[in-house]
């Protein structure tokens, strides 16, 4: 099933469409994961922490999910109070905090991941492994290019 677009996707609107797709995907995930009793503010940090790995610095998790300092602290305090994550000082830098999922957090993330995997499989069912590999390569190239652009822009401000 194809959706008709008023304009073909090209360079002038590609990133707009990718952004819109990402928002729609996140909305779909939110709807399904809310059925488990979790909000976007709860499940995303847990899933990101699982993907980044135990021992992730608090600032790196914040950057991954796009949340600023004070907001991430409040959110993490809530997740710690619920027994889903733990936060410890980094032995090499006492100012830095390292995060890990607790056993309960890992169990919850496994349930979240099961929901995500089911939805991913449904979404990607019409794509071959070759299609998925090609998309993955293109996404990695876009991520690299965006990282390079970000560094260039930051260097120009100094």
Order of alpha helices (4+ residues) and beta strands (2+ residues): alpha-alpha-beta-alpha-alpha-beta-beta-alpha-alpha
